[in-house]
Amino acid sequence: MKKIIILFLFAGSLFLLNACGNQSKSTEVVSAPASVKQINQSAFEALVKKDNPVIIDVRTPAEIAEGIIPGATVFANVNEEAFDAEISKLDTTKSYIVYCRSGSRSNKAANIMLSKGFKNVYNLTGGVLNWKGAMIKP
């Protein structure tokens, strides 16, 4: 009888060891969070021609009064409380290019947009300071 019990215990141990060693590894694909795409002026111009994105100026009203990049249609100061409300009015499925004076505030704004479910958000690196094209008065 002892031999039978030992045999069952041995077989059970082998079964448990085998089961633990063969646990299936999860094949679930976890996508990385979206990130802001950084673009320079030439990529900006190519994207405007190809995708017709919405261009957002997130500077202050005083900065905007000095001139805007042609094509900008949304003006939402990222440092104002109204920024979230303005961004919430936009279609999250469209493409957006965000710019500011140097690229820092627009990167912040673009990341806020991603956190709100926007998928295609681009930041103009260097902002208006690096812009070599025409600027227009609003």
C-alpha positions as CSV (number, residue, x, y, z in Angstrom):
1,M,0.0,0.0,0.0
2,K,2.9,2.4,0.8
3,K,4.3,1.8,-2.6
4,I,1.0,2.8,-4.3
5,I,0.8,6.0,-2.2
6,I,4.4,6.9,-3.0
7,L,3.7,6.2,-6.7
8,F,0.7,8.4,-6.7
9,L,2.5,11.2,-4.9
10,F,5.4,10.9,-7.3
11,A,3.1,10.9,-10.4
12,G,1.2,13.9,-8.9
13,S,4.4,15.8,-8.3
14,L,5.5,15.2,-11.9
15,F,2.1,16.4,-13.2
16,L,2.4,19.6,-11.1
17,L,5.9,20.3,-12.2
18,N,5.0,19.7,-15.8
19,A,1.9,21.9,-15.6
20,C,3.8,24.8,-13.9
21,G,6.6,24.6,-16.5
22,N,4.2,24.7,-19.4
23,Q,2.1,27.6,-18.5
24,S,1.2,29.4,-21.6
25,K,2.7,32.8,-22.0
26,S,0.3,35.6,-22.7
27,T,0.3,36.5,-26.4
28,E,-1.8,39.6,-25.8
29,V,-0.4,42.5,-27.7
30,V,-0.2,45.6,-25.6
31,S,0.2,48.7,-27.8
32,A,2.5,51.5,-26.7
33,P,0.8,54.7,-25.8
34,A,0.7,57.2,-28.6
35,S,3.4,59.8,-28.7
36,V,3.6,63.2,-30.2
37,K,5.3,63.2,-33.5
38,Q,8.0,65.9,-33.7
39,I,8.3,67.5,-37.2
40,N,10.4,70.2,-38.7
41,Q,9.2,72.9,-41.2
42,S,9.7,70.7,-44.3
43,A,7.8,67.8,-42.8
44,F,5.1,70.3,-41.7
45,E,4.7,71.6,-45.2
46,A,4.6,68.1,-46.7
47,L,2.0,67.0,-44.1
48,V,-0.2,70.1,-44.9
49,K,-0.2,69.1,-48.6
50,K,-0.8,65.4,-48.0
51,D,-3.1,65.2,-45.0
52,N,-4.7,68.7,-44.7
53,P,-4.3,68.7,-40.9
54,V,-5.8,71.2,-38.5
55,I,-3.1,73.7,-37.5
56,I,-3.3,74.9,-33.9
57,D,-1.5,77.9,-32.5
58,V,-1.2,77.6,-28.7
59,R,0.5,80.9,-28.0
60,T,-0.8,83.9,-26.1
61,P,-3.0,86.5,-27.8
62,A,-0.1,89.0,-27.8
63,E,2.1,86.5,-29.6
64,I,-0.6,85.7,-32.1
65,A,-1.0,89.4,-32.8
66,E,2.6,89.5,-34.0
67,G,1.7,87.0,-36.8
68,I,0.6,83.4,-37.4
69,I,1.7,80.6,-39.6
70,P,-0.5,80.5,-42.7
71,G,-3.2,77.9,-42.3
72,A,-3.6,78.1,-38.5
73,T,-7.3,78.0,-37.8
74,V,-7.5,77.1,-34.1
75,F,-6.1,79.4,-31.4
76,A,-6.1,78.0,-27.9
77,N,-3.6,79.3,-25.3
78,V,-2.3,76.2,-23.6
79,N,-1.7,78.2,-20.4
80,E,-5.3,79.2,-20.0
81,E,-8.0,77.3,-18.3
82,A,-10.2,77.4,-21.5
83,F,-7.6,75.3,-23.3
84,D,-9.2,72.0,-22.3
85,A,-12.7,73.2,-23.3
86,E,-11.4,74.4,-26.7
87,I,-9.6,71.1,-27.4
88,S,-12.6,69.1,-26.3
89,K,-14.6,70.6,-29.2
90,L,-12.2,69.1,-31.8
91,D,-12.6,65.8,-33.7
92,T,-10.1,63.3,-32.2
93,T,-9.9,61.4,-35.5
94,K,-8.4,64.2,-37.5
95,S,-4.7,65.1,-37.8
96,Y,-3.3,68.1,-35.9
97,I,-0.2,70.2,-36.0
98,V,0.4,72.2,-32.9
99,Y,2.9,75.1,-32.7
100,C,4.0,77.9,-30.3
101,R,6.9,80.2,-30.1
102,S,9.7,77.7,-29.5
103,G,8.0,74.2,-29.5
104,S,7.8,73.7,-25.7
105,R,4.3,74.8,-25.0
106,S,3.0,73.1,-28.2
107,N,4.6,69.8,-27.1
108,K,2.8,70.2,-23.8
109,A,-0.4,70.9,-25.6
110,A,0.1,68.0,-28.0
111,N,0.6,65.6,-25.0
112,I,-2.6,66.9,-23.4
113,M,-4.4,66.2,-26.7
114,L,-3.1,62.6,-26.8
115,S,-4.3,62.1,-23.2
116,K,-7.7,63.1,-24.4
117,G,-7.8,60.5,-27.1
118,F,-6.4,62.3,-30.1
119,K,-4.5,59.9,-32.4
120,N,-2.5,62.0,-34.9
121,V,-0.8,65.0,-33.2
122,Y,2.3,66.6,-34.5
123,N,4.5,69.2,-32.8
124,L,6.4,71.8,-34.9
125,T,9.9,71.6,-33.3
126,G,11.4,75.0,-32.8
127,G,8.0,76.7,-33.3
128,V,7.8,80.2,-34.8
129,L,11.4,80.9,-33.8
130,N,12.6,78.3,-36.4
131,W,9.9,79.1,-39.0
132,K,11.5,80.3,-42.2
133,G,8.3,80.9,-44.1
134,A,5.8,83.7,-44.3
135,M,3.8,84.8,-41.3
136,I,0.5,86.6,-41.7
137,K,-1.3,89.0,-39.4
138,P,-4.5,87.6,-38.0
